[in-house]
Structure formats: structure tokens, C-alpha cells
Amino acid sequence: MIEPMTQVAHLSDLHLLEDNHEERRGAARRRLAYISLGRAYEPRARRDRAARALAAARSSGADHLVLTGDLTEDGAPAQFTILAELLAASGWAPERVTLIPGNHDAYDGAAAWDDALSGPLGAYRTTSTLGAPVRLHGLTILPLSTSVAQHYTRSRGELQEGALAAVESAAADSRRSGAALVLAMHHPPRRNPLLPLQWIDGFRDHVALGALLGAHDHVHVLHGHTHLATDHAVRPGATPRIFATEAVVDGSSPLRLYTARHGRLRPEARVALARLSLAPA
């Protein structure tokens, strides 16, 4: 008898931008210029890339889609509306999608993400509630936020109050059921080796979360933020359990697929998306 498997599709860092961004003035205009430095605005091209990535994930036959943050360029309400429209057009049923905020999703204000889940992204609230486990066959996904209100010159991350307790509880429950546990978060759960970069861009709770990962071999992490596809082990020589994917906004292979089976999450070969460049299709 073949044991059923659950397949997860992973996308991250869409950085969606509204068409009329040129109308911004003052602090909002300066913020956008700073955080977009080195990346062409081109909001329509960004939407096109996101739409094709979502379509590729849908065509893969994956059971569930996880988007690990920086879904918008700076958390403006119009950008969340664009995301909702793209998700609705993609054909993904809301109960099969988990959304996570990133640092960019909070630059417009600390309440931006909550407002989005109460507004245009309301259909995804059930599977995107922070700290609330999403239980699939042989797999539990725990949405976590590392997004904090901060000046746009910083991009650090930290867990919300109570998040570590939620991880511990979900780890115990999933161990009893034999399911793999996936922590869906934006920042990588590691310390930046350069102290100044750790202060600017690092993850504050790396020690505490690292201890939990070390104590539970069935716990895995899907994250974004780095714009790179990487696999990392929790301890030297061990099987990787921390996975990142390329950014949809500028990556050539932003879709990753994973299979959950026997209490483990294993990555499949990374999927290249044809013509996924910033040039219009």
C-alpha cells in the first residue's frame, strides 16, 4: 500500500506595487525610493511575474501553497488589493493557500497586515492566522510572523509574543500524530555572522527558535527574505530542514516544491519558470 503524500508549493517575495506609485509625495515617496533601490518599479511586470508563478504552482498539482512574505513593496493598501486579485484569478482555493507577512509588508504601518486580512485578503484568514496550525495529511503548517514595525532603513525580524509557545505546542501535537511540522516565516531562523547586519537585517529570536529546531527533528522551516534558494541543516552533517526559495520579483526559478511523508519534508528539484524576467511578456 502506497502511503498518501502531501505536496507543498513555495513562493516568496512578490514585492507587488501599485500602478499609480508616481503620485506619491513626501515620506511615502522617499520610502519607496529607498526600499526599491536597485530594483525597477515596473508594477505591471511585477504583477505578470506573480501571475505566472502562481499559475505554475497551480499547474504543479501541489496540495497547498505557501507564500513566505514581502508580498508587497511596502504594505500600502492598494498593493494588498492587487495581491488578492492575483490570487483570486490564479484558481487557488483560499483554503489551500497560506500567506505570511514580511518586513516590507509592514513599512506602511504596524496594522497593515491585520487590515489586509480583515479586508481584501479576508478569504485567506483561516489558513493564514498567525500561530494557528493548518493541518493537512501528514503535515502541519504553522504560520509565523517575523514582521515588526520599524523604519524603512531597517529590515530585521522577530517573532510575535507567544509564537515560541505556539511552536512548542504544535511540535508536540505533530510529533504525536506523526506529521511533519513546517514553520512558515519570512526571515531565515539564523544569526547573521556580521553584527552590524544582524542589527539591521537579522532575526532576533534565532537562539530560541534554533533550540526548538534542535529539539524536534520533524520540524522544518520555509522562509524567504534572502531572494536565494538555499537548503540548510539545523546541525552540521544532518539532513537539511530549513528551505528558502528565489524571489518572484527577480528570480529565474522562484517556485519550489516539497513532499511531506513519514514525518519529514523533502524538497523536489527546483522548478524553472520560462521567461520569468522583468521584461513584459
C-alpha positions as CSV (number, residue, x, y, z in Angstrom):
1,M,0.0,0.0,0.0
2,I,1.4,3.4,-1.0
3,E,1.2,6.0,1.7
4,P,-0.5,9.2,0.6
5,M,1.8,12.2,0.3
6,T,1.2,16.0,0.6
7,Q,2.9,18.3,-1.8
8,V,3.6,21.9,-0.9
9,A,4.4,24.7,-3.4
10,H,6.5,27.6,-2.1
11,L,6.7,31.1,-3.4
12,S,8.1,34.3,-1.8
13,D,9.0,37.9,-2.2
14,L,6.5,39.1,-4.8
15,H,7.0,42.8,-3.9
16,L,3.8,43.9,-5.6
17,L,3.5,47.6,-6.4
18,E,0.5,49.8,-7.3
19,D,0.3,51.4,-10.8
20,N,0.0,55.0,-9.6
21,H,3.0,55.0,-7.3
22,E,4.3,58.1,-9.2
23,E,1.6,60.1,-7.4
24,R,3.2,59.5,-4.0
25,R,4.6,62.6,-2.2
26,G,6.7,63.3,0.8
27,A,7.7,60.5,3.2
28,A,5.8,57.8,1.2
29,R,7.7,58.7,-2.0
30,R,11.1,58.7,-0.1
31,R,10.3,55.4,1.5
32,L,9.5,53.7,-1.9
33,A,12.7,55.1,-3.5
34,Y,14.8,53.8,-0.6
35,I,13.4,50.2,-0.4
36,S,13.2,49.8,-4.2
37,L,16.8,51.0,-4.8
38,G,18.3,48.7,-7.5
39,R,15.0,47.2,-8.5
40,A,12.9,48.6,-11.3
41,Y,9.5,49.8,-10.3
42,E,7.5,48.3,-13.3
43,P,4.4,47.4,-11.4
44,R,2.7,45.6,-14.3
45,A,5.8,43.5,-14.9
46,R,5.8,42.5,-11.2
47,R,2.1,41.5,-11.5
48,D,2.8,39.5,-14.6
49,R,5.7,37.6,-12.9
50,A,3.5,36.9,-9.9
51,A,0.6,35.7,-12.0
52,R,2.9,33.3,-13.9
53,A,4.4,32.0,-10.7
54,L,1.0,31.3,-9.2
55,A,-0.1,29.6,-12.4
56,A,3.0,27.4,-12.4
57,A,2.4,26.5,-8.8
58,R,-1.2,25.6,-9.6
59,S,-0.2,23.5,-12.6
60,S,2.3,21.6,-10.4
61,G,-0.6,19.8,-8.8
62,A,0.6,20.8,-5.3
63,D,-1.9,20.3,-2.5
64,H,-1.1,23.6,-0.7
65,L,0.6,26.9,-1.5
66,V,2.7,28.9,1.0
67,L,3.8,32.5,0.3
68,T,6.5,33.5,2.8
69,G,6.3,37.3,3.0
70,D,7.3,40.5,1.3
71,L,4.2,40.0,-0.8
72,T,4.0,43.8,-1.3
73,E,6.6,46.5,-1.7
74,D,5.8,48.5,1.4
75,G,2.4,47.3,2.6
76,A,0.2,50.0,1.0
77,P,-3.5,49.0,0.9
78,A,-3.6,49.1,-2.9
79,Q,-0.8,46.5,-3.0
80,F,-2.7,44.0,-0.9
81,T,-5.7,44.5,-3.2
82,I,-3.6,43.6,-6.2
83,L,-2.4,40.5,-4.3
84,A,-6.0,39.5,-3.6
85,E,-6.9,39.9,-7.3
86,L,-4.0,37.8,-8.5
87,L,-4.8,35.1,-6.0
88,A,-8.4,35.0,-7.0
89,A,-7.5,34.8,-10.7
90,S,-5.0,32.1,-10.1
91,G,-7.6,29.4,-9.3
92,W,-6.1,28.5,-5.9
93,A,-8.9,27.9,-3.4
94,P,-8.4,30.1,-0.4
95,E,-8.3,27.1,2.0
96,R,-5.3,25.8,0.1
97,V,-3.2,29.0,0.5
98,T,-1.2,30.2,3.5
99,L,0.1,33.8,3.4
100,I,2.9,35.2,5.7
101,P,3.9,38.8,6.1
102,G,7.4,40.0,5.6
103,N,9.2,43.2,6.7
104,H,8.2,45.0,3.6
105,D,4.5,44.3,4.3
106,A,4.7,46.4,7.5
107,Y,6.5,49.6,6.3
108,D,3.2,51.4,5.7
109,G,2.2,50.7,9.3
110,A,2.1,48.1,12.1
111,A,-1.6,47.3,11.4
112,A,-1.1,46.9,7.6
113,W,-1.2,43.1,7.7
114,D,-4.2,42.8,10.0
115,D,-6.0,45.3,8.0
116,A,-5.4,43.3,4.8
117,L,-6.6,40.0,6.4
118,S,-9.7,41.9,7.5
119,G,-10.1,43.4,4.1
120,P,-9.0,42.2,0.6
121,L,-7.3,39.1,1.9
122,G,-10.1,38.1,4.2
123,A,-10.8,34.8,2.3
124,Y,-7.3,33.6,3.4
125,R,-7.6,34.4,7.1
126,T,-8.5,30.8,8.2
127,T,-5.2,29.4,6.7
128,S,-3.1,32.5,7.4
129,T,-3.9,33.2,11.0
130,L,-0.6,33.7,12.8
131,G,0.1,30.9,15.3
132,A,-2.9,28.8,14.2
133,P,-1.9,25.4,12.8
134,V,-3.1,24.4,9.3
135,R,-3.4,20.6,9.4
136,L,-3.0,18.6,6.2
137,H,-2.5,14.9,5.6
138,G,0.8,14.1,7.3
139,L,1.7,17.7,7.5
140,T,1.0,20.7,9.8
141,I,1.9,24.3,8.7
142,L,2.3,26.9,11.4
143,P,2.1,30.5,10.1
144,L,4.5,32.8,11.9
145,S,5.2,36.5,11.6
146,T,8.7,37.9,11.8
147,S,7.4,41.3,10.6
148,V,7.8,44.2,13.0
149,A,7.1,47.9,12.8
150,Q,10.4,49.7,12.0
151,H,11.9,52.5,9.9
152,Y,12.3,51.5,6.3
153,T,16.1,51.7,6.6
154,R,16.0,48.5,8.7
155,S,14.7,45.1,7.7
156,R,15.2,43.0,10.9
157,G,12.7,40.3,12.0
158,E,11.5,38.9,15.3
159,L,8.7,36.6,16.4
160,Q,5.5,37.9,18.0
161,E,4.8,37.4,21.6
162,G,3.6,33.8,22.2
163,A,5.0,32.5,19.0
164,L,7.6,30.3,20.6
165,A,4.9,28.7,22.8
166,A,2.8,28.1,19.7
167,V,5.8,26.4,18.0
168,E,6.4,24.2,21.1
169,S,2.7,23.2,21.2
170,A,2.5,22.5,17.5
171,A,5.7,20.4,17.7
172,A,4.3,18.3,20.4
173,D,1.0,17.8,18.7
174,S,2.5,16.9,15.3
175,R,5.0,14.5,16.9
176,R,2.2,12.6,18.5
177,S,0.3,12.4,15.2
178,G,3.5,11.5,13.2
179,A,3.1,14.6,10.9
180,A,5.9,16.9,9.7
181,L,5.7,20.4,11.1
182,V,6.5,23.3,8.8
183,L,7.2,26.8,10.2
184,A,6.2,29.3,7.5
185,M,8.0,32.5,8.2
186,H,9.8,35.3,6.3
187,H,13.3,35.7,7.9
188,P,15.7,32.8,8.0
189,P,16.0,31.4,11.5
190,R,19.7,32.0,11.8
191,R,22.0,34.7,13.0
192,N,23.8,36.9,10.6
193,P,27.6,36.4,11.2
194,L,28.2,40.2,10.8
195,L,27.0,42.1,13.9
196,P,26.0,45.3,12.1
197,L,24.0,43.3,9.6
198,Q,22.4,41.3,12.4
199,W,21.2,44.6,13.9
200,I,19.9,46.0,10.6
201,D,18.6,42.8,8.9
202,G,18.9,39.9,11.2
203,F,16.4,37.7,13.0
204,R,16.4,38.5,16.7
205,D,15.0,35.1,18.0
206,H,17.5,32.9,16.3
207,V,18.8,31.3,19.5
208,A,15.4,30.4,21.0
209,L,14.0,29.1,17.7
210,G,17.2,27.3,16.9
211,A,16.9,25.4,20.2
212,L,13.4,24.3,19.3
213,L,14.6,23.1,15.9
214,G,17.4,21.2,17.5
215,A,15.0,19.5,19.9
216,H,12.5,18.4,17.3
217,D,13.8,16.7,14.2
218,H,10.4,16.7,12.5
219,V,10.2,20.5,12.5
220,H,11.1,22.3,9.2
221,V,11.2,25.9,8.1
222,L,10.1,27.5,4.8
223,H,11.3,31.2,4.5
224,G,12.0,34.0,2.1
225,H,13.8,37.3,2.6
226,T,17.2,36.2,1.1
227,H,15.9,36.1,-2.5
228,L,18.0,32.9,-2.9
229,A,17.1,29.2,-3.0
230,T,19.0,27.5,-0.1
231,D,18.9,24.4,2.0
232,H,20.3,24.4,5.5
233,A,20.7,21.8,8.2
234,V,20.0,22.5,11.8
235,R,23.2,20.8,12.8
236,P,26.4,20.0,10.8
237,G,26.1,16.9,8.7
238,A,22.3,16.5,9.2
239,T,19.6,16.4,6.6
240,P,18.5,20.0,5.6
241,R,15.3,21.2,7.3
242,I,15.5,24.9,6.5
243,F,14.5,25.9,3.0
244,A,14.4,29.2,1.1
245,T,13.3,30.0,-2.5
246,E,14.2,32.7,-5.0
247,A,12.2,35.8,-5.1
248,V,9.3,36.0,-7.5
249,V,10.2,39.7,-8.2
250,D,13.6,38.9,-9.6
251,G,14.4,35.2,-9.5
252,S,14.6,32.9,-12.5
253,S,13.4,29.8,-10.6
254,P,11.1,31.1,-7.8
255,L,8.9,28.0,-7.4
256,R,10.0,25.2,-5.1
257,L,8.0,22.1,-4.4
258,Y,8.3,19.8,-1.3
259,T,6.8,16.5,-0.4
260,A,5.7,15.6,3.2
261,R,6.0,11.9,4.1
262,H,6.9,9.8,7.1
263,G,7.2,13.0,9.3
264,R,9.7,14.7,7.0
265,L,9.5,17.4,4.4
266,R,11.8,16.8,1.4
267,P,12.4,19.3,-1.5
268,E,11.9,18.2,-5.0
269,A,14.0,19.6,-7.9
270,R,13.6,23.3,-8.2
271,V,11.3,24.4,-10.9
272,A,12.5,26.9,-13.6
273,L,9.7,29.2,-14.9
274,A,10.3,30.1,-18.5
275,R,10.6,33.8,-19.4
276,L,10.1,34.9,-15.8
277,S,12.0,38.1,-16.3
278,L,11.1,41.7,-15.5
279,A,10.7,42.4,-19.2
280,P,7.0,42.4,-20.3
281,A,5.8,39.0,-21.7
